Amino acid sequence: MSAIGDRRALLRMAMAGALAPLLASRARATVSPGERFDPPQGPMTFTRRLVRDLPGGFTFTVGRGFAVRFAAEGDGWSVTGEQVDVAVDFPERMAALAALERQRKETGLFPLRLDRSGTIVGGPEARPTKELDEAVASVMRGLESTTYAADERKELDAFVRAVHAAGTRLSALLPQELFAPREDATKAQRNLALPGGGEGTIAVSFTAVADPATGLMRKARREIVTTIAADSRLTREDWTLLPA
């Protein structure tokens, strides 16, 4: 494959990776309500750890911890939370992005609304952070000063917008059954049409362990494998929920 072909393939893979979590949130299997959901009223610690493959054999990892509380509200539950910890591990060539992630405090995840069975049914509206807007603007300025073919420019623009959309709708990334998981694993796969006529697939799996006394999630994992031709990338999300 030519250098231009390699570059376009990487652009398409990057786009697919940015869109994968949003598409995966819509690719889950249908689940039935659990028999019991009775979260404790005291403080708990919720963690999310994201590991994503990058071209060239690199990975980046972002972990965030939140102090959360569940409260009965109407015919369901509310979940409030505040970030209390962050840990970042990025390749050296992405040091600027790593610094941005360390400084950013996630405020767009909570509060969440759960129905009486523990299924997520609502969350905050999209609230883009100033830092994210500035980062996207910087990337767009870089595109303007770089020489790309017209079709590559379209792919790059779409990629940046996809990243922006993913960053501003964080609540959409949570599986609906995250806090009240059913013990059986769920799997789904869908095709993904890419710019320029390319095709790929996104395969999603979700597994979790719940507390038998309360029905509340103890730990959960979602794996998203994006494949284009013979090239695959993995995005893995791990969540835990424990008493504070």
BELFEN-V783618 format. One line per field, one symbol per residue. ss: DSSP state (2 for helix, 1 for strand, 0 for the rest). psi: psi as a letter, one per 20 degrees, with the letter a starting at -180 (. if undefined). A space follows every 50 residues. Layout:
# BELFEN-V783618
ss = ???
psi = ???
This chain:
# BELFEN-V783618
ss = 00222222222222222222222200000000000000000001111111 11110001111111111111111001111111111111100222222222 22200000000111100001110000000222222222222222000002 22222222222222222202222000000000000111111110222011 11111111110000001111111111110011111111111110
psi = qrhgggghghghggghhhighghhiijqqpqqqrhpomqqirqrppqppp ppqqqjjrqqpppqqppqqpppockbqqoqqppiqqppoqqhikhghghg hhhppojjgqqqpqaiijppiqaqrpnpqhggghgghgghhhhhjqoqqg hhggggghgghgggghhilhhiipqhjgimqqhqqqqqqqqopqqjjrqa qoppqpqrpqphhijqpgqqpppooppocjpqqpppppqqoqq.
